[in-house]
């Protein structure tokens, strides 16, 4: 009798543990973007899940540019982003969870405010949920570049 109770308890714990670990972490929250070429902090982006079930990200904070002119408006961006303020600008759109890969997001668009270019995008969240590998590319994924973003607690640095 005691063995049956113990066995049921162990099976119950195993099922509970499997259900908790089976869920992927979300990319919702605040992320510090880091320039992949210079290593400098660029901005803090807030990613939210929209009513369409896809993830979108807006610039919540922009770090000062050391020794350069601060970019305040998206002057090189195509419509409807032309001359929009950088703060609050939606630079990520349309990302959805990849049903085949946990912690992977696909089918997104990435706007690079500095150049005004829009790229296809995909992202991979680290297992601990603290790093986001954001990839923007043209055509195929091999023709692009990746930035590693770091999770942060708020829009304030």
N, C-alpha and C positions, 0 to 999 in steps of 0.2 A: 504494500500500500504506500509506504513512504517513498519507495523507488518510483512509483507512478507519479506521485505529486512532484517529486524532484525533477523527473523527466519532463513533465508538463511545464514546470517553471523554466527549465533550461530552453525548451522549444519556444516558449513565449518570449523569453529574452532575446533569443536569436532572431525571431520574426520582428520584434520591435527594433532591434539594432539594424537589421537589413532594410526596414522601411525608412529609417532615419538616414542611413548612408546612401540610399538609392536616389535621393533627391539631389539635383545639381544646385550649386550655389547660383545666385542671381547676379547680374551685372548692375542691378539698380544701386544707385548711391553716387557718392562723389569720388572723382578720380583725378589725380594729378598727372597731367601729361608732361612727358619729358622729351625734349628734342633728341632724336636718335643720332644726329650728326654732332651736336655740341655738348649734349648731356645737361643742358640748361632746362630749368623748369619753365614751362610755357604758360599753362593755365590750369584751372580746376574746372572739370566738366561734370555736370550733373546728368546722370542717365536715369531715365524713368521709362516705365512700361506704359505705352499709350492705350487709348481706348480700342485701337485696332489690334492690340495684342503684340505689337512690335515695340522695340526699344528705340528711344530717341534721346539725343544728348545735346545740351546747351551749355555754352560757356558761362560759368557762374563767377569766375574770377580770372583776371589776367595779370600775370606777374610783370613787374617793370622790366623793360628791356635795358640791360646794362650797356651804356655808351651808344644807344641808338634811339631813333624816334619811335615812340609808342604807336602801335597800330590801334586806332580807335574805331574805325569804320571799315567795312569790307568793300573797298573801292574797286578791286579787281574781280569781284564776285559776279556771276551771272544773275539775271533776274530769277526769282524775286528777292535775292539776297543783296543786290547792288546797293551800296551805301548804307547798309544796315549797321547799327552799332555792334561792335564785337561782343560786348557784354549782352548775354541773352540770345546770341546767335545760335541757331540750331546747326551744329556741325556734323551730327550723326543722325541718320534716319533709317527706318525700315529694317533694323536688325531683328532677326527671329532666331529662336533656339533651333539648333540642328537636331532633328529627332534621332539621328544615328550616332551622334557623339555627345556625351555629357560635357557640359561646360564649354560648348562651342556655339558660336553665333554666326549666322550667314546672311547673305542677300541684302546687306546694308549698303548705304551710301555714306561717304565721308567727304566733307567739304574742308579744303585746306584754305583758311581765310587769307593767309599771306599771299598765295598765288592766285586764289580764286578758282582753283580747279576742283572738280568733283570726281571722286574715284569710287570704284566698287569697294566694298569693305567686308571684312570678316574679323572675328575676334575669338580668342581663346582665354578662358579664365583659369588661373592656376588652381590646383587642388585645394589650397588653403584659402582661396578667395581674395587674396591680397594683391595679385598682379594680373593685369589684363594686357594680353598681347594683341594690339590693334594693328591690322594690316590693311593698307590701302593699295589698290592696284588698278592697272588698265588692262582690259582684256582677260589675261590669265594671271593667276596669283603669283607666278614666278616673276612677272613684270611689275614689281611694286616694292614697298618698303614697310617695315614693321617698327612700331614704337611700343615700348613697354610703359604702361600706365600703372600708377601705384594708388591703391585705395586710401582714401583719407576720410576723416570724420565729418568735415563740414566744408562749406564754400570759403571759409576764412583760412588763410595759410597759417 
